[in-house]
Amino acid sequence: MTDTNFSQSSSSIGLNISRVGAEEKLQGKALFANDVVLKNALCLKALRSELPHAVIESIEVQRAINSPGCVAVFTGRDIPGKNRYGLINKDQPLLADTKVRFVGDPVALVAAVSEDAAQTALSKIKVEYKELAAVFDPEEALAPGAPLIHEKGNLLGKRLIKKGVPDLAFQKADIVIERKYQTTFVEHAYLEPDAGAAFVDQSGRITIYASTQNPHYDQVDVAKLLGLPENMVRIIQTATGGGFGSKLDINTQGFLGLAAYLLKRPVKMTYSREEAFLCTSKRHPLKIVYKSAANKDGRLLAIDVKIIGDTGAYASYGLAVVTRSAVHATGPYEVPNVHVESVFAYTNNSIAGAMRGFGVPQMAFAHESQMDLLAEALAVSPLEIRARNILRLGSTTATKQTLTASVGIGACIEAIAPHYEQIKKSIELTKTKNLRGVGLGCMMYGIGNTGVQNPSTAQVELQPDGTITLFSGAADIGQGSSTVLTQIAATELGLDSNKIDLVTADTGMTTSAGATSASRQTYISGNAVLDAVSKLKEMLLTEAATMLRTGRASLTLKNGRIENISNNALFVTLEQVVRKAVTEGIPLKWQGFFDPDTTPLDPDTGEGNPYATFAFAAQLAEIEIDVLTGEVTVTKVVAAHDVGKAINPDCVKGQIYGGVAMGLGFALMEEFAPGKTVSLKDYHVPTFSDMPDVHAIIVEDAEPTGPYGAKGVGEPALIPTAPAILNAIADALGSRIYFLPANLERIMKAIHSGTSKPLKIKLMV
Amino acid sequence: MTDTNFSQSSSSIGLNISRVGAEEKLQGKALFANDVVLKNALCLKALRSELPHAVIESIEVQRAINSPGCVAVFTGRDIPGKNRYGLINKDQPLLADTKVRFVGDPVALVAAVSEDAAQTALSKIKVEYKELAAVFDPEEALAPGAPLIHEKGNLLGKRLIKKGVPDLAFQKADIVIERKYQTTFVEHAYLEPDAGAAFVDQSGRITIYASTQNPHYDQVDVAKLLGLPENMVRIIQTATGGGFGSKLDINTQGFLGLAAYLLKRPVKMTYSREEAFLCTSKRHPLKIVYKSAANKDGRLLAIDVKIIGDTGAYASYGLAVVTRSAVHATGPYEVPNVHVESVFAYTNNSIAGAMRGFGVPQMAFAHESQMDLLAEALAVSPLEIRARNILRLGSTTATKQTLTASVGIGACIEAIAPHYEQIKKSIELTKTKNLRGVGLGCMMYGIGNTGVQNPSTAQVELQPDGTITLFSGAADIGQGSSTVLTQIAATELGLDSNKIDLVTADTGMTTSAGATSASRQTYISGNAVLDAVSKLKEMLLTEAATMLRTGRASLTLKNGRIENISNNALFVTLEQVVRKAVTEGIPLKWQGFFDPDTTPLDPDTGEGNPYATFAFAAQLAEIEIDVLTGEVTVTKVVAAHDVGKAINPDCVKGQIYGGVAMGLGFALMEEFAPGKTVSLKDYHVPTFSDMPDVHAIIVEDAEPTGPYGAKGVGEPALIPTAPAILNAIADALGSRIYFLPANLERIMKAIHSGTSKPLKIKLMV
């Protein structure tokens, strides 16, 4: 092709196409779950335990049933199938049967003609409990004699990563630094509390509209709870006002399915903000004892990390966090000798599950603090210490995976380095009343689930009228997967992206794309779409070649036509191909599939290739601290992210802006107290006024197996922010905070009493 | 297979499955076009000519536009595309441009915020006409000097059928009988007047909900009127309350498309009953001069038939009636020498188009009267004269098509013969105050369009959840095609028919199945469905064989499983196949196609194989005549129909009951006066109290190329009824009526003045 414009015009990759669904949201037309109006729908409300741990001795529901407007009250006994669900471990009852395990555990479900009637009925249910000793610390939970939360014991899971000979390395090291880091429960605080609606059609099939990240999983778990075949449950994702991991669990879906199925009436359930706080999954609080060894040149020799996690009352996605936190303990650095032990326990706290990053934000706080401590001890700059240790092409990770492509951490650090130097100099030169500081945070993040099968499927269909419909199970929860998948399909087919009709996240119309989690939809579902679309394209070229009596190689797809590359007056339209195809029985709908090339981790050593590709990032934070109040203001964040290829740069930047906001909250203010925090009055999230100037830099170190080279950015956007801010605080204060969030109290403590003492420093320089 | 029940359970062919959509209709839940509520939809109304023929000198619309609530007024000048549409000939303007051609011709279209506002605006439009001489008789229209209705002349079309040497045969014949028959315009009188609604979406595409028999044709004609590509118009058929041919034309669709497109606002249009009478197409009134020759044994030697038809102001489907009436002139009889000339003219009458039977009901009135006249003259019984002449295997039709299978007319006559003899005897033995009579009517009907390409397509899809969706463009207008197509798909796939989800008659979701006309959907679309489903079945068996490690021949489809014939514990489910297929990229959606094997008619001789198969029927009618009032009561109809195979016997019987009702109206009461008849007060259709006892007999002479042997019954159900009733009247009165309907006036005239004189009788016995 000689005409460059010609070739460019058929690709929307790298263009800032308007986000799919944005217009509806801006105009208030998007249908969120609570907007779904089913005529005569009953209102559902759950009665929840106020005790953290207790045996249920009796539940008296008759007075509730008799109360005006109450239609039914269900307890654990009414569940037709198996009363246990969960994303990995099936350990959570939909309605408590023998006992309750945390404040918020649902005990009964009321269906009533109005919200008031439901509330009245709730108040008339009498539950007699026998309170049990409770445990709220994972180490205590694992100690002998601890109260038993689940019959199988309080250990959720354990992950070991072993590489090299760490003991020997620690002995030989020039410097060893060991610190203990700690983080708290964190709430997702999505704008839209969980909600849904359901009805049963004449065939008996239950259709559930839900705010969800995970429709195909919801289908399986709801079907199991009801003892029904999966295809008797249909999940349709509504517009979803944020998920961040917590909408991977079924929240309202199980209740909706149960009540609709048993009552054969439409039902609706919307969590109050209080319920969304009390009862949905949180980010895991981790205790991390992190020991690093380096030689005097600042080369990392070894790490030894002990992670203790609290998964709360039920497992949710906890087991994935056990593993991912361990696998990511090294950060984006090559460490020849590694020992990591990650142990998570059940407690009587709120459930901890998936939250943007799956344990990696906590680990990054630790490894990035360690890097700065090393830099300080060795008197090299934080940039330099990182540059000496980063993963490169050919490097080997902690799980002995060799990186062969798309290792962009070096490029990310290079991209922010001038900004770092400039701010550093500005701080030195300018005296202000506030303390100022600048800090770095780097990260690596494995795209997709960890060493398990993790496929996505897609379909594309050439419609009777010559239009294109793309079918994907991928739930767009605001992150933009629908936009990216549309751009991929449109580009392959030579169409404007607004010519693609999209059907997503409806188990009745789409096959599974897997969950919207692990930053996986662009890479995995993008590839599945590419696979489907390539097959359709192949058919279009083949048929057009026959119709035009020419060779396939001379044809291209452009603007809804298949036309001759050198003479665009020779063409056939998609509609013409449809007409031919329908008379010749040529399929118009094509399947795509992609499962990343991974291997499982060895249970004893963690050895394996758990991810097919990794995203990398480096961020810096510039901050000021008001020494009178302890208030930290983040004035600037420079965020460089290696995303392989930005299919839609504005969407990538949108993720980075949102990630920085969430990371800022994680760093400075968000702390959830199980059973106590129930509103946004008690739980502060960043607002616009907290936002720094964010300078997003997109680094594109193409991933050869990615669609157009793309990897992912959803979680990476968040991970380096808190480390960068905490390192900036240490830079400003000269003392370091090891407990997140670095709230006013902890800042003031650091200002007045200096840093917490290092557990151990050995320096032989 | 040894277990007979087992084998039966997987087939629903021949079972009386509940009609698809019946429950919704019974419960009032079916969404008819007028039930479609589009928010803020404008009301459309057309201003229509009150003159039969006039030049439009001016149209003044400003006062209308200024009237309160009026949003726009459109005239012929506003049509963006080509202002001509039509099912075969594109001769009809959507809005009159230069002149009007019949009372009812639309001149302007008003869009207003309410019906009242639209009505007020209509009244303010001023049209200045220059009246032209009009012509209301087709023979006069074709005479030299007649007023010219269309520039191309008043001849719509002509069809000649020539076989053998008729002149010679007439010379040699023992008996020649010639009569003139005449029929009037007939109104379809469907319960639901034409209606629709439309909107334009953000992409500019116009979606039209319409009561239609013909969505894929509507799409093409509306797109042409608007000058848009076809895929910018989407037609969705709503539940349709009867069509009978008149909803093959676009009625509201063009107006809806125009207003929605130009105003970019939702619009709605519902015809009043008056409009449905005045402006939609009618059954063609025919004048038939029919001459038959036979030898003394009652063997038909020749016919010579001259048909003159009146297509009114525009062609609609008229050209198809020109041909079909000629081709069917012989009825179900083998006639060695044939000469038929069919000539149709434009007049300034209402438009005549398709109506259940396409000219054949009129022809059957003639040929069946002729058969009875021959029987009378030769003193053989009406049964006997028919039995001697009927088509058999190996017979040759008037177009020299040799019949090689499924010629069930003999079986039909045999089936009604005992009833005929019994009634005949009963009449002879019983004296009553009323005159009593019994008569026969027989017919042949070619399935599908006449000697033209006439394909149908279908798709079937195995859905992500293991359910099956069948996609067909076929519009079910109450006749039951959705039920039949579902039964075919379900049977092939070993499923209960309620397990098939059906998507029909939506140009955005289905490919064309052709029009719902010519009794073609069971045979043609049934075959297309069979083709699609067979491909899916092939895939299911192949994949299951791999999964079960067995041979395909040992597998069968049953209850949503592919299982081993001799051990049903060895099986895979449809869902399991889906899972395999999506990971292996195996198509889940399959195409089907069928176009009947026909050849075009020779323009000079009519020679050709215009249909792939024919339906046959024989009916008898028992009647009583009140000699004081002339009232004819049809007391019994026995109707034997060769449908090849009744996929759903109750649906077949439903068609027969409905056909008898319509035939009874055609025979006795229905007469439409163009420009005058505007309500059901002026136009009587049979009610429940007019209905005879109908005894439906299904004859199944399997058609080898039909789906499970099926042919069709939609129009055949109606055709023999009027002939049987008219022959019964002749039997009762001893004198014969040659003009339909045989209303009170004509009956009284026949009673008092005897039969109209034969034009010519030559009898040499």
Interface residues (C-beta under 8 A of the other chain):
Chain A: E23 Q202 S203 Q219 P229 E230 N231 R234 P455 T457 Q459 E461 Q463 P464 D465 G466 T467 G473 N498 T507 G508 M509 T510 T511 S512 D531 A532 K535 E575 V578 A581 V582 T583 E584 G585 I586 P587 L588 K589 W590 Q591 G592 F593 D595
Chain B: E23 Q202 S203 Q219 P229 E230 N231 R234 P455 T457 Q459 E461 Q463 P464 D465 G466 T467 G473 N498 T507 G508 M509 T510 T511 S512 D531 A532 K535 E575 V578 A581 V582 T583 E584 G585 I586 P587 L588 K589 W590 Q591 G592 F593 D595
